[in-house]
């Protein structure tokens, strides 16, 4: 793991991974809504949080 240099400010790599995960999560959420699968989700907030954590873990595993 190496810090990211953003305009001279060093930030933890998790910030970059979280941004990538946010983009992927947004696309997955739109896909789920587009397919109509969201009506099977019991608690939308918990599902969204769990999906983001899974995507972030996947991005961290691939990047790290």
N, CA, C and O atoms as a Tripos MOL2 file, in Angstrom:
@<TRIPOS>MOLECULE
protein
  256   255    64     0     0
PROTEIN
NO_CHARGES

@<TRIPOS>ATOM
      1 N           0.8270   -1.1750    0.0000 N.3       1 UNK1
      2 CA          0.0000    0.0000    0.0000 C.3       1 UNK1
      3 C           0.8720    1.2390    0.0000 C.2       1 UNK1
      4 O           1.8260    1.3510    0.7690 O.2       1 UNK1
      5 N           0.5320    2.1490   -0.8610 N.am      2 UNK2
      6 CA          1.2880    3.3790   -0.9660 C.3       2 UNK2
      7 C           0.3100    4.5470   -0.9220 C.2       2 UNK2
      8 O          -0.7730    4.4830   -1.5030 O.2       2 UNK2
      9 N           0.6920    5.5930   -0.2440 N.am      3 UNK3
     10 CA         -0.1890    6.7550   -0.1430 C.3       3 UNK3
     11 C          -0.3850    7.3890   -1.5230 C.2       3 UNK3
     12 O           0.4910    7.3310   -2.3860 O.2       3 UNK3
     13 N          -1.5540    7.9920   -1.7010 N.am      4 UNK4
     14 CA         -1.8450    8.7010   -2.9380 C.3       4 UNK4
     15 C          -1.4290   10.1550   -2.7630 C.2       4 UNK4
     16 O          -1.6810   10.7680   -1.7250 O.2       4 UNK4
     17 N          -0.7890   10.6950   -3.7960 N.am      5 UNK5
     18 CA         -0.3650   12.0870   -3.7750 C.3       5 UNK5
     19 C          -1.3670   12.9000   -4.5830 C.2       5 UNK5
     20 O          -1.3720   12.8480   -5.8130 O.2       5 UNK5
     21 N          -2.2130   13.6470   -3.8880 N.am      6 UNK6
     22 CA         -3.2060   14.4840   -4.5580 C.3       6 UNK6
     23 C          -2.8380   15.9300   -4.2830 C.2       6 UNK6
     24 O          -3.0650   16.4470   -3.1890 O.2       6 UNK6
     25 N          -2.2740   16.5690   -5.2780 N.am      7 UNK7
     26 CA         -1.8600   17.9860   -5.1890 C.3       7 UNK7
     27 C          -0.9630   18.2240   -3.9810 C.2       7 UNK7
     28 O          -1.1000   19.2290   -3.2840 O.2       7 UNK7
     29 N          -0.0520   17.3020   -3.7430 N.am      8 UNK8
     30 CA          0.8830   17.4710   -2.6500 C.3       8 UNK8
     31 C           0.3820   16.9950   -1.3030 C.2       8 UNK8
     32 O           1.1120   17.0550   -0.3140 O.2       8 UNK8
     33 N          -0.8440   16.5260   -1.2500 N.am      9 UNK9
     34 CA         -1.4000   16.0190    0.0100 C.3       9 UNK9
     35 C          -1.4400   14.5010   -0.0820 C.2       9 UNK9
     36 O          -2.0400   13.9360   -0.9960 O.2       9 UNK9
     37 N          -0.8000   13.8560    0.8660 N.am     10 UNK10
     38 CA         -0.7920   12.4040    0.8730 C.3      10 UNK10
     39 C          -2.0170   11.8870    1.6220 C.2      10 UNK10
     40 O          -2.2730   12.2780    2.7610 O.2      10 UNK10
     41 N          -2.7660   11.0100    0.9710 N.am     11 UNK11
     42 CA         -3.9560   10.4280    1.5900 C.3      11 UNK11
     43 C          -3.8290    8.9110    1.5570 C.2      11 UNK11
     44 O          -3.0800    8.3490    0.7580 O.2      11 UNK11
     45 N          -4.5680    8.2740    2.4320 N.am     12 UNK12
     46 CA         -4.5410    6.8170    2.5210 C.3      12 UNK12
     47 C          -5.1400    6.2050    1.2490 C.2      12 UNK12
     48 O          -6.0540    6.7820    0.6600 O.2      12 UNK12
     49 N          -4.6360    5.0540    0.8270 N.am     13 UNK13
     50 CA         -5.1510    4.4360   -0.4040 C.3      13 UNK13
     51 C          -6.6140    4.0290   -0.3200 C.2      13 UNK13
     52 O          -7.2620    3.8570   -1.3520 O.2      13 UNK13
     53 N          -7.1420    3.8720    0.8780 N.am     14 UNK14
     54 CA         -8.5510    3.4870    1.0150 C.3      14 UNK14
     55 C          -9.4660    4.5520    0.4310 C.2      14 UNK14
     56 O         -10.5710    4.2380   -0.0130 O.2      14 UNK14
     57 N          -9.0270    5.8040    0.4240 N.am     15 UNK15
     58 CA         -9.8450    6.8730   -0.1500 C.3      15 UNK15
     59 C         -10.0170    6.6700   -1.6530 C.2      15 UNK15
     60 O         -11.1200    6.8110   -2.1800 O.2      15 UNK15
     61 N          -8.9390    6.3440   -2.3320 N.am     16 UNK16
     62 CA         -9.0300    6.0690   -3.7690 C.3      16 UNK16
     63 C          -9.8550    4.8350   -4.0530 C.2      16 UNK16
     64 O         -10.6370    4.8040   -5.0030 O.2      16 UNK16
     65 N          -9.6790    3.8150   -3.2260 N.am     17 UNK17
     66 CA        -10.4580    2.5850   -3.4060 C.3      17 UNK17
     67 C         -11.9290    2.8550   -3.1560 C.2      17 UNK17
     68 O         -12.7900    2.3050   -3.8430 O.2      17 UNK17
     69 N         -12.2240    3.7010   -2.1740 N.am     18 UNK18
     70 CA        -13.6250    4.0170   -1.8790 C.3      18 UNK18
     71 C         -14.2710    4.7820   -3.0350 C.2      18 UNK18
     72 O         -15.4500    4.5840   -3.3300 O.2      18 UNK18
     73 N         -13.5100    5.6450   -3.6810 N.am     19 UNK19
     74 CA        -14.0630    6.3700   -4.8300 C.3      19 UNK19
     75 C         -14.3610    5.4210   -5.9830 C.2      19 UNK19
     76 O         -15.4030    5.5350   -6.6280 O.2      19 UNK19
     77 N         -13.4550    4.4890   -6.2450 N.am     20 UNK20
     78 CA        -13.6930    3.4960   -7.2930 C.3      20 UNK20
     79 C         -14.8840    2.6220   -6.9220 C.2      20 UNK20
     80 O         -15.7250    2.3210   -7.7690 O.2      20 UNK20
     81 N         -14.9570    2.2150   -5.6620 N.am     21 UNK21
     82 CA        -16.0840    1.3890   -5.2040 C.3      21 UNK21
     83 C         -17.4000    2.1470   -5.3030 C.2      21 UNK21
     84 O         -18.4390    1.5500   -5.5820 O.2      21 UNK21
     85 N         -17.3650    3.4500   -5.0780 N.am     22 UNK22
     86 CA        -18.5840    4.2530   -5.1800 C.3      22 UNK22
     87 C         -19.1100    4.2740   -6.6150 C.2      22 UNK22
     88 O         -20.3180    4.1990   -6.8430 O.2      22 UNK22
     89 N         -18.2000    4.3750   -7.5710 N.am     23 UNK23
     90 CA        -18.6120    4.3640   -8.9870 C.3      23 UNK23
     91 C         -19.2140    3.0030   -9.3520 C.2      23 UNK23
     92 O         -20.2670    2.9300   -9.9860 O.2      23 UNK23
     93 N         -18.5360    1.9340   -8.9460 N.am     24 UNK24
     94 CA        -19.0220    0.5860   -9.2540 C.3      24 UNK24
     95 C         -20.3530    0.3300   -8.5460 C.2      24 UNK24
     96 O         -21.2680   -0.2490   -9.1310 O.2      24 UNK24
     97 N         -20.4580    0.7580   -7.2960 N.am     25 UNK25
     98 CA        -21.6910    0.5820   -6.5200 C.3      25 UNK25
     99 C         -22.8600    1.3250   -7.1660 C.2      25 UNK25
    100 O         -23.9770    0.8110   -7.2220 O.2      25 UNK25
    101 N         -22.5960    2.5300   -7.6470 N.am     26 UNK26
    102 CA        -23.6530    3.2950   -8.3160 C.3      26 UNK26
    103 C         -24.1430    2.5850   -9.5720 C.2      26 UNK26
    104 O         -25.3440    2.5290   -9.8360 O.2      26 UNK26
    105 N         -23.2080    2.0450  -10.3410 N.am     27 UNK27
    106 CA        -23.6050    1.3230  -11.5570 C.3      27 UNK27
    107 C         -24.3930    0.0640  -11.2110 C.2      27 UNK27
    108 O         -25.3870   -0.2390  -11.8720 O.2      27 UNK27
    109 N         -23.9630   -0.6810  -10.1790 N.am     28 UNK28
    110 CA        -24.6890   -1.8890   -9.7680 C.3      28 UNK28
    111 C         -26.0880   -1.5480   -9.2610 C.2      28 UNK28
    112 O         -27.0520   -2.2570   -9.5510 O.2      28 UNK28
    113 N         -26.1890   -0.4710   -8.5100 N.am     29 UNK29
    114 CA        -27.5030   -0.0660   -7.9790 C.3      29 UNK29
    115 C         -28.4570    0.3110   -9.1080 C.2      29 UNK29
    116 O         -29.6340   -0.0490   -9.0790 O.2      29 UNK29
    117 N         -27.9520    1.0300  -10.0910 N.am     30 UNK30
    118 CA        -28.7960    1.3820  -11.2340 C.3      30 UNK30
    119 C         -29.1920    0.1480  -12.0300 C.2      30 UNK30
    120 O         -30.3080    0.0650  -12.5410 O.2      30 UNK30
    121 N         -28.2710   -0.8150  -12.1360 N.am     31 UNK31
    122 CA        -28.5890   -2.0620  -12.8280 C.3      31 UNK31
    123 C         -29.6740   -2.8270  -12.0850 C.2      31 UNK31
    124 O         -30.5980   -3.3590  -12.7000 O.2      31 UNK31
    125 N         -29.5600   -2.8810  -10.7650 N.am     32 UNK32
    126 CA        -30.5690   -3.5760   -9.9560 C.3      32 UNK32
    127 C         -31.9230   -2.8980  -10.0910 C.2      32 UNK32
    128 O         -32.9470   -3.5670  -10.2280 O.2      32 UNK32
    129 N         -31.9280   -1.5730  -10.0530 N.am     33 UNK33
    130 CA        -33.1830   -0.8370  -10.2240 C.3      33 UNK33
    131 C         -33.7440   -1.0240  -11.6300 C.2      33 UNK33
    132 O         -34.9560   -1.1570  -11.7990 O.2      33 UNK33
    133 N         -32.8840   -1.0350  -12.6310 N.am     34 UNK34
    134 CA        -33.3230   -1.1940  -14.0110 C.3      34 UNK34
    135 C         -33.9150   -2.5550  -14.2900 C.2      34 UNK34
    136 O         -34.8360   -2.6840  -15.0970 O.2      34 UNK34
    137 N         -33.3940   -3.5700  -13.6290 N.am     35 UNK35
    138 CA        -33.9000   -4.9220  -13.8240 C.3      35 UNK35
    139 C         -35.1640   -5.1870  -13.0090 C.2      35 UNK35
    140 O         -35.8290   -6.2050  -13.1980 O.2      35 UNK35
    141 N         -35.4890   -4.2770  -12.1150 N.am     36 UNK36
    142 CA        -36.6740   -4.4570  -11.2770 C.3      36 UNK36
    143 C         -36.4460   -5.3820  -10.1040 C.2      36 UNK36
    144 O         -37.4050   -5.8170   -9.4660 O.2      36 UNK36
    145 N         -35.2110   -5.6890   -9.8080 N.am     37 UNK37
    146 CA        -34.9000   -6.5950   -8.7030 C.3      37 UNK37
    147 C         -34.9890   -5.9030   -7.3510 C.2      37 UNK37
    148 O         -34.9260   -6.5610   -6.3130 O.2      37 UNK37
    149 N         -35.1360   -4.5910   -7.3530 N.am     38 UNK38
    150 CA        -35.1790   -3.8690   -6.0780 C.3      38 UNK38
    151 C         -36.4570   -4.1600   -5.2990 C.2      38 UNK38
    152 O         -36.5050   -3.9080   -4.0950 O.2      38 UNK38
    153 N         -37.4760   -4.6760   -5.9430 N.am     39 UNK39
    154 CA        -38.7110   -4.9780   -5.2070 C.3      39 UNK39
    155 C         -38.5540   -6.2010   -4.3060 C.2      39 UNK39
    156 O         -39.3960   -6.4370   -3.4400 O.2      39 UNK39
    157 N         -37.4980   -6.9770   -4.4960 N.am     40 UNK40
    158 CA        -37.2420   -8.1390   -3.6490 C.3      40 UNK40
    159 C         -36.3570   -7.8100   -2.4520 C.2      40 UNK40
    160 O         -36.1110   -8.6650   -1.6000 O.2      40 UNK40
    161 N         -35.8780   -6.5620   -2.3910 N.am     41 UNK41
    162 CA        -34.9970   -6.1480   -1.2980 C.3      41 UNK41
    163 C         -35.8510   -5.7380   -0.1200 C.2      41 UNK41
    164 O         -36.7390   -4.8940   -0.2390 O.2      41 UNK41
    165 N         -35.5670   -6.3560    1.0360 N.am     42 UNK42
    166 CA        -36.3880   -6.1020    2.2100 C.3      42 UNK42
    167 C         -36.0760   -4.7360    2.8260 C.2      42 UNK42
    168 O         -36.9870   -3.9410    3.0570 O.2      42 UNK42
    169 N         -34.7960   -4.4590    3.0930 N.am     43 UNK43
    170 CA        -34.3970   -3.2040    3.7210 C.3      43 UNK43
    171 C         -33.3580   -2.5430    2.8320 C.2      43 UNK43
    172 O         -32.1990   -2.9570    2.8040 O.2      43 UNK43
    173 N         -33.7730   -1.5300    2.1160 N.am     44 UNK44
    174 CA        -32.9310   -0.9380    1.0770 C.3      44 UNK44
    175 C         -31.6300   -0.3620    1.6400 C.2      44 UNK44
    176 O         -30.5730   -0.5210    1.0290 O.2      44 UNK44
    177 N         -31.6930    0.3010    2.7890 N.am     45 UNK45
    178 CA        -30.5020    0.9080    3.3690 C.3      45 UNK45
    179 C         -29.4500   -0.1260    3.7540 C.2      45 UNK45
    180 O         -28.2610    0.0590    3.4960 O.2      45 UNK45
    181 N         -29.8980   -1.2110    4.3720 N.am     46 UNK46
    182 CA        -28.9610   -2.2730    4.7460 C.3      46 UNK46
    183 C         -28.3710   -2.9400    3.5110 C.2      46 UNK46
    184 O         -27.1830   -3.2610    3.4710 O.2      46 UNK46
    185 N         -29.2110   -3.1420    2.5100 N.am     47 UNK47
    186 CA        -28.7190   -3.7540    1.2780 C.3      47 UNK47
    187 C         -27.6760   -2.8660    0.6170 C.2      47 UNK47
    188 O         -26.6410   -3.3590    0.1700 O.2      47 UNK47
    189 N         -27.9310   -1.5730    0.5480 N.am     48 UNK48
    190 CA        -26.9770   -0.6580   -0.0710 C.3      48 UNK48
    191 C         -25.6510   -0.6280    0.6820 C.2      48 UNK48
    192 O         -24.5820   -0.6390    0.0710 O.2      48 UNK48
    193 N         -25.7250   -0.5920    2.0130 N.am     49 UNK49
    194 CA        -24.5050   -0.5830    2.8180 C.3      49 UNK49
    195 C         -23.7120   -1.8760    2.6270 C.2      49 UNK49
    196 O         -22.4920   -1.8460    2.4700 O.2      49 UNK49
    197 N         -24.4070   -2.9990    2.6410 N.am     50 UNK50
    198 CA        -23.7290   -4.2840    2.4620 C.3      50 UNK50
    199 C         -23.1190   -4.3980    1.0670 C.2      50 UNK50
    200 O         -22.0110   -4.9090    0.9060 O.2      50 UNK50
    201 N         -23.8460   -3.9220    0.0690 N.am     51 UNK51
    202 CA        -23.3220   -3.9780   -1.2950 C.3      51 UNK51
    203 C         -22.0780   -3.1110   -1.4350 C.2      51 UNK51
    204 O         -21.1290   -3.4980   -2.1170 O.2      51 UNK51
    205 N         -22.0710   -1.9420   -0.7970 N.am     52 UNK52
    206 CA        -20.8970   -1.0720   -0.8650 C.3      52 UNK52
    207 C         -19.6960   -1.7140   -0.1850 C.2      52 UNK52
    208 O         -18.5800   -1.6390   -0.7000 O.2      52 UNK52
    209 N         -19.9100   -2.3390    0.9570 N.am     53 UNK53
    210 CA        -18.8070   -2.9930    1.6740 C.3      53 UNK53
    211 C         -18.2480   -4.1450    0.8350 C.2      53 UNK53
    212 O         -17.0350   -4.3440    0.7790 O.2      53 UNK53
    213 N         -19.1220   -4.8910    0.1950 N.am     54 UNK54
    214 CA        -18.6620   -5.9970   -0.6500 C.3      54 UNK54
    215 C         -17.8570   -5.4670   -1.8270 C.2      54 UNK54
    216 O         -16.7980   -6.0050   -2.1520 O.2      54 UNK54
    217 N         -18.3530   -4.4170   -2.4640 N.am     55 UNK55
    218 CA        -17.6390   -3.8450   -3.6110 C.3      55 UNK55
    219 C         -16.3050   -3.2570   -3.1610 C.2      55 UNK55
    220 O         -15.2910   -3.4370   -3.8360 O.2      55 UNK55
    221 N         -16.2950   -2.5560   -2.0260 N.am     56 UNK56
    222 CA        -15.0450   -1.9860   -1.5070 C.3      56 UNK56
    223 C         -14.0440   -3.0840   -1.1770 C.2      56 UNK56
    224 O         -12.8540   -2.9340   -1.4520 O.2      56 UNK56
    225 N         -14.4960   -4.1600   -0.6060 N.am     57 UNK57
    226 CA        -13.6040   -5.2870   -0.3370 C.3      57 UNK57
    227 C         -13.0410   -5.8860   -1.6040 C.2      57 UNK57
    228 O         -11.8700   -6.2600   -1.6550 O.2      57 UNK57
    229 N         -13.8720   -5.9760   -2.6270 N.am     58 UNK58
    230 CA        -13.3900   -6.4910   -3.9120 C.3      58 UNK58
    231 C         -12.3690   -5.5800   -4.5410 C.2      58 UNK58
    232 O         -11.3590   -6.0450   -5.0700 O.2      58 UNK58
    233 N         -12.6190   -4.2850   -4.4910 N.am     59 UNK59
    234 CA        -11.6630   -3.3220   -5.0570 C.3      59 UNK59
    235 C         -10.3500   -3.3630   -4.2830 C.2      59 UNK59
    236 O          -9.2760   -3.3290   -4.8830 O.2      59 UNK59
    237 N         -10.4280   -3.4350   -2.9650 N.am     60 UNK60
    238 CA         -9.2090   -3.5000   -2.1460 C.3      60 UNK60
    239 C          -8.4400   -4.7870   -2.4030 C.2      60 UNK60
    240 O          -7.2090   -4.7860   -2.4020 O.2      60 UNK60
    241 N          -9.1520   -5.8770   -2.6220 N.am     61 UNK61
    242 CA         -8.4730   -7.1520   -2.8920 C.3      61 UNK61
    243 C          -7.7690   -7.1220   -4.2390 C.2      61 UNK61
    244 O          -6.6650   -7.6470   -4.3860 O.2      61 UNK61
    245 N          -8.4040   -6.5140   -5.2040 N.am     62 UNK62
    246 CA         -7.7950   -6.4450   -6.5410 C.3      62 UNK62
    247 C          -6.6250   -5.4670   -6.5500 C.2      62 UNK62
    248 O          -5.5850   -5.7470   -7.1460 O.2      62 UNK62
    249 N          -6.7930   -4.3110   -5.8850 N.am     63 UNK63
    250 CA         -5.7650   -3.2770   -5.9070 C.3      63 UNK63
    251 C          -4.6080   -3.5780   -4.9560 C.2      63 UNK63
    252 O          -3.4640   -3.2050   -5.2200 O.2      63 UNK63
    253 N          -4.9090   -4.2440   -3.8670 N.am     64 UNK64
    254 CA         -3.8650   -4.4420   -2.8610 C.3      64 UNK64
    255 C          -3.2650   -5.7720   -2.9920 C.2      64 UNK64
    256 O          -2.3640   -6.1200   -2.2290 O.2      64 UNK64
@<TRIPOS>BOND
     1     1     2 1
     2     2     3 1
     3     3     4 2
     4     3     5 am
     5     5     6 1
     6     6     7 1
     7     7     8 2
     8     7     9 am
     9     9    10 1
    10    10    11 1
    11    11    12 2
    12    11    13 am
    13    13    14 1
    14    14    15 1
    15    15    16 2
    16    15    17 am
    17    17    18 1
    18    18    19 1
    19    19    20 2
    20    19    21 am
    21    21    22 1
    22    22    23 1
    23    23    24 2
    24    23    25 am
    25    25    26 1
    26    26    27 1
    27    27    28 2
    28    27    29 am
    29    29    30 1
    30    30    31 1
    31    31    32 2
    32    31    33 am
    33    33    34 1
    34    34    35 1
    35    35    36 2
    36    35    37 am
    37    37    38 1
    38    38    39 1
    39    39    40 2
    40    39    41 am
    41    41    42 1
    42    42    43 1
    43    43    44 2
    44    43    45 am
    45    45    46 1
    46    46    47 1
    47    47    48 2
    48    47    49 am
    49    49    50 1
    50    50    51 1
    51    51    52 2
    52    51    53 am
    53    53    54 1
    54    54    55 1
    55    55    56 2
    56    55    57 am
    57    57    58 1
    58    58    59 1
    59    59    60 2
    60    59    61 am
    61    61    62 1
    62    62    63 1
    63    63    64 2
    64    63    65 am
    65    65    66 1
    66    66    67 1
    67    67    68 2
    68    67    69 am
    69    69    70 1
    70    70    71 1
    71    71    72 2
    72    71    73 am
    73    73    74 1
    74    74    75 1
    75    75    76 2
    76    75    77 am
    77    77    78 1
    78    78    79 1
    79    79    80 2
    80    79    81 am
    81    81    82 1
    82    82    83 1
    83    83    84 2
    84    83    85 am
    85    85    86 1
    86    86    87 1
    87    87    88 2
    88    87    89 am
    89    89    90 1
    90    90    91 1
    91    91    92 2
    92    91    93 am
    93    93    94 1
    94    94    95 1
    95    95    96 2
    96    95    97 am
    97    97    98 1
    98    98    99 1
    99    99   100 2
   100    99   101 am
   101   101   102 1
   102   102   103 1
   103   103   104 2
   104   103   105 am
   105   105   106 1
   106   106   107 1
   107   107   108 2
   108   107   109 am
   109   109   110 1
   110   110   111 1
   111   111   112 2
   112   111   113 am
   113   113   114 1
   114   114   115 1
   115   115   116 2
   116   115   117 am
   117   117   118 1
   118   118   119 1
   119   119   120 2
   120   119   121 am
   121   121   122 1
   122   122   123 1
   123   123   124 2
   124   123   125 am
   125   125   126 1
   126   126   127 1
   127   127   128 2
   128   127   129 am
   129   129   130 1
   130   130   131 1
   131   131   132 2
   132   131   133 am
   133   133   134 1
   134   134   135 1
   135   135   136 2
   136   135   137 am
   137   137   138 1
   138   138   139 1
   139   139   140 2
   140   139   141 am
   141   141   142 1
   142   142   143 1
   143   143   144 2
   144   143   145 am
   145   145   146 1
   146   146   147 1
   147   147   148 2
   148   147   149 am
   149   149   150 1
   150   150   151 1
   151   151   152 2
   152   151   153 am
   153   153   154 1
   154   154   155 1
   155   155   156 2
   156   155   157 am
   157   157   158 1
   158   158   159 1
   159   159   160 2
   160   159   161 am
   161   161   162 1
   162   162   163 1
   163   163   164 2
   164   163   165 am
   165   165   166 1
   166   166   167 1
   167   167   168 2
   168   167   169 am
   169   169   170 1
   170   170   171 1
   171   171   172 2
   172   171   173 am
   173   173   174 1
   174   174   175 1
   175   175   176 2
   176   175   177 am
   177   177   178 1
   178   178   179 1
   179   179   180 2
   180   179   181 am
   181   181   182 1
   182   182   183 1
   183   183   184 2
   184   183   185 am
   185   185   186 1
   186   186   187 1
   187   187   188 2
   188   187   189 am
   189   189   190 1
   190   190   191 1
   191   191   192 2
   192   191   193 am
   193   193   194 1
   194   194   195 1
   195   195   196 2
   196   195   197 am
   197   197   198 1
   198   198   199 1
   199   199   200 2
   200   199   201 am
   201   201   202 1
   202   202   203 1
   203   203   204 2
   204   203   205 am
   205   205   206 1
   206   206   207 1
   207   207   208 2
   208   207   209 am
   209   209   210 1
   210   210   211 1
   211   211   212 2
   212   211   213 am
   213   213   214 1
   214   214   215 1
   215   215   216 2
   216   215   217 am
   217   217   218 1
   218   218   219 1
   219   219   220 2
   220   219   221 am
   221   221   222 1
   222   222   223 1
   223   223   224 2
   224   223   225 am
   225   225   226 1
   226   226   227 1
   227   227   228 2
   228   227   229 am
   229   229   230 1
   230   230   231 1
   231   231   232 2
   232   231   233 am
   233   233   234 1
   234   234   235 1
   235   235   236 2
   236   235   237 am
   237   237   238 1
   238   238   239 1
   239   239   240 2
   240   239   241 am
   241   241   242 1
   242   242   243 1
   243   243   244 2
   244   243   245 am
   245   245   246 1
   246   246   247 1
   247   247   248 2
   248   247   249 am
   249   249   250 1
   250   250   251 1
   251   251   252 2
   252   251   253 am
   253   253   254 1
   254   254   255 1
   255   255   256 2
@<TRIPOS>SUBSTRUCTURE
     1 UNK1         2 RESIDUE 1 A UNK
     2 UNK2         6 RESIDUE 1 A UNK
     3 UNK3        10 RESIDUE 1 A UNK
     4 UNK4        14 RESIDUE 1 A UNK
     5 UNK5        18 RESIDUE 1 A UNK
     6 UNK6        22 RESIDUE 1 A UNK
     7 UNK7        26 RESIDUE 1 A UNK
     8 UNK8        30 RESIDUE 1 A UNK
     9 UNK9        34 RESIDUE 1 A UNK
    10 UNK10       38 RESIDUE 1 A UNK
    11 UNK11       42 RESIDUE 1 A UNK
    12 UNK12       46 RESIDUE 1 A UNK
    13 UNK13       50 RESIDUE 1 A UNK
    14 UNK14       54 RESIDUE 1 A UNK
    15 UNK15       58 RESIDUE 1 A UNK
    16 UNK16       62 RESIDUE 1 A UNK
    17 UNK17       66 RESIDUE 1 A UNK
    18 UNK18       70 RESIDUE 1 A UNK
    19 UNK19       74 RESIDUE 1 A UNK
    20 UNK20       78 RESIDUE 1 A UNK
    21 UNK21       82 RESIDUE 1 A UNK
    22 UNK22       86 RESIDUE 1 A UNK
    23 UNK23       90 RESIDUE 1 A UNK
    24 UNK24       94 RESIDUE 1 A UNK
    25 UNK25       98 RESIDUE 1 A UNK
    26 UNK26      102 RESIDUE 1 A UNK
    27 UNK27      106 RESIDUE 1 A UNK
    28 UNK28      110 RESIDUE 1 A UNK
    29 UNK29      114 RESIDUE 1 A UNK
    30 UNK30      118 RESIDUE 1 A UNK
    31 UNK31      122 RESIDUE 1 A UNK
    32 UNK32      126 RESIDUE 1 A UNK
    33 UNK33      130 RESIDUE 1 A UNK
    34 UNK34      134 RESIDUE 1 A UNK
    35 UNK35      138 RESIDUE 1 A UNK
    36 UNK36      142 RESIDUE 1 A UNK
    37 UNK37      146 RESIDUE 1 A UNK
    38 UNK38      150 RESIDUE 1 A UNK
    39 UNK39      154 RESIDUE 1 A UNK
    40 UNK40      158 RESIDUE 1 A UNK
    41 UNK41      162 RESIDUE 1 A UNK
    42 UNK42      166 RESIDUE 1 A UNK
    43 UNK43      170 RESIDUE 1 A UNK
    44 UNK44      174 RESIDUE 1 A UNK
    45 UNK45      178 RESIDUE 1 A UNK
    46 UNK46      182 RESIDUE 1 A UNK
    47 UNK47      186 RESIDUE 1 A UNK
    48 UNK48      190 RESIDUE 1 A UNK
    49 UNK49      194 RESIDUE 1 A UNK
    50 UNK50      198 RESIDUE 1 A UNK
    51 UNK51      202 RESIDUE 1 A UNK
    52 UNK52      206 RESIDUE 1 A UNK
    53 UNK53      210 RESIDUE 1 A UNK
    54 UNK54      214 RESIDUE 1 A UNK
    55 UNK55      218 RESIDUE 1 A UNK
    56 UNK56      222 RESIDUE 1 A UNK
    57 UNK57      226 RESIDUE 1 A UNK
    58 UNK58      230 RESIDUE 1 A UNK
    59 UNK59      234 RESIDUE 1 A UNK
    60 UNK60      238 RESIDUE 1 A UNK
    61 UNK61      242 RESIDUE 1 A UNK
    62 UNK62      246 RESIDUE 1 A UNK
    63 UNK63      250 RESIDUE 1 A UNK
    64 UNK64      254 RESIDUE 1 A UNK
